[in-house]
Every structure is written in structure tokens, then in C-alpha cells.
């Protein structure tokens, strides 16, 4: 019967090698960039919603969503709850 410790030792060696070679700085940079971008989108959406709410009663003014302002496709219009028309 083979020694069961040998594969376990090899596994630990490989894991440590990958740990030493992993690009942690790139992962940290990516996470930081994505967090900043997500926060910017959230703040922009909140500002747009606030502006739209403040203008909603003024002559039927229409305000672009953050996606529309960025040139993206606007989200679909909200649908009435089921059973209501």
C-alpha cells in the first residue's frame, strides 16, 4: 500500500508554490477599481433619482437615468403589480 502522506506533502508543496507565485497586487488593484466604479454608479443613480424626484412635479419634466446619460440602454419601464392594469 502506498504511503498516504506522500500525496498530501506534494499537495502542500504545490499550494505553497502557487501562493508564492500568485499576483496578489493585481487582485487588490482589481477589487479596488471595481469597488470604486460600483460606488460611483450607486452615487450617480442616487443623485439622478433625487434630481428626478425634485423635478417630477415641474411641468412633466423628464430626467435621464444614469444609464441613459452614459449612452447605455435604459432599463425597462416598471410593470404594474400582477392583477392590476
Phi, psi and omega in degrees: 000139182287154178286117182290345181284333183298309177298324179296318178295319179295319178300317179296322178296315180295317179300318180293321178297315178296322178300316180290330184266351184292143182270076183298323182296324178292321178295317179297319179296316179297314180297319180295314181296315181294325177294315179298316180296318179295318178296320178297316178299317180297316180294320179295316179297320179295319179294318178297318179296319179295316179296317180297319179295322181287335181260357188298330181264002185261093173059028179065031180299146178244137180241138178290147172283168179299322178295317179294320179296328179276358181089007180278178178278129180293151178292157179296152179295145179297141180262146177295154178302154181305137177087358178238143180248000000 
